[in-house]
Amino acid sequence: MKVFTAALPFLVLAAALGSPASGASRGGSLSLSNGVHRPADCCPSYTTRSIRCEIMKDYFLTTSGCSKAAVIFKTRGGQEVCFHPSAEGVQECITKLASANTEKTVGEKKLY
């Protein structure tokens, strides 16, 4: 009974926070959900692979609540890949994706 009483607060906390991976599967902005930082949007490590910008469709930056600054790219296949912000090719890919998204917005006439 004492073990159950001691474990109950941890179980309640775990249920309230939910699965850390659940944040990555939702659509929309991946870095914030109603203004609350989600740990699923942090990178425990960076990929060692070279970036292949042609397979990336979007990106976002990790928040200051994460222990490591990172750029998280979302591939056309839906996977998320963490890169160090100063890794070779990362800034160029960010520029390409930003200009592609701007062109798409202009074409769809969603400018304000």
N, C-alpha and C positions, 0 to 999 in steps of 0.2 A: 504494500500500500504506500510506503514511503517513497519507493521508486516511482510509482505512478504520479504521486503528488509533485515530485521534483521534476518529472518529465513533462507534465501537463503544460506549463508555460511555454516550453520550447515547441511543443506540438501546435499550440495556438499561434505562436509567432510564425512558424513554418506555413501554416494554413493561410494566414493573413498575407504573407509575402508571395505565396504561390511559387510556381516553378521558375527558376531563373531563365530558362530557355523560352518561356511563353511569350516574353516581350518581343523576341526576334521574329516570331511568326505572324504577328499582327501587321496589317498594312498601314499605310500612312507614314507619318513621321516616326522614325524609330528611336530617336534620342530622348524624346519627352512624351509623357503621357499625362495629360492634365497638369502639366507643370511639375511633375514629380519625376525625379531621376530613377531610372530602373537599372540595376546592376547588369542586366543582360546586354546593355548597350556599351559595356566596357570590354576591352581586349586584354586577356590575361597574357597574351604573347603576340608577336608580329609574325607574319608569314616570311619565309626566307626566299620565296619565289619572286621572280621579276613580275612586275605588273603587266597585264595584258589588257590595255584599255579598251580594245575592240569588243571584249566580252562584258564590259561593265555598263550598267544602265543608270546607276545612281550612286550617291555617296553621302555620308554625313560625318561630322566630327564628333568625337567623344566629348562628354561634358567635363567640367572641372571636378566633378565628383569621382571620376575614375582615377586610378593610381597611375595610369600611363596615358599620355596624349596619343591619339591614333586617328587615322582616317579609316572608316569602315566603308568598303565598296560593296555594292550589291550587284551580283552578276545577273545576266539575262536569264540564267537558270534558277535564280532565287537564292543562291548561296551568299553568305556574307563573309568577307575576307578583310582581315585587319592588316594595315600597313603602317609603318612608322611615317610620320608626316614628311620627314626629310629623305625618305628612301628614293632611290633613282626612279624617275618617271611619275611619281605620285602627283606632284604639283602640275605637271603637264596634263595628266589625265583629269585632274580636277578642272583645269581650265577648259579642256575639250568638252567635258560633261556639262559644265556651267553654260558654255556658249550653245551647246546643242539644246539644252533645256530652255534657254532664252529664245532661240529660234523657234522652238516648238510653241512656246507661249505666244510669240508674236504672230505665228501662223494661225493659231486658234483664237486670236483676238481676245486674250484674257488679260491684257495689260490694264492697269488702273490709271 
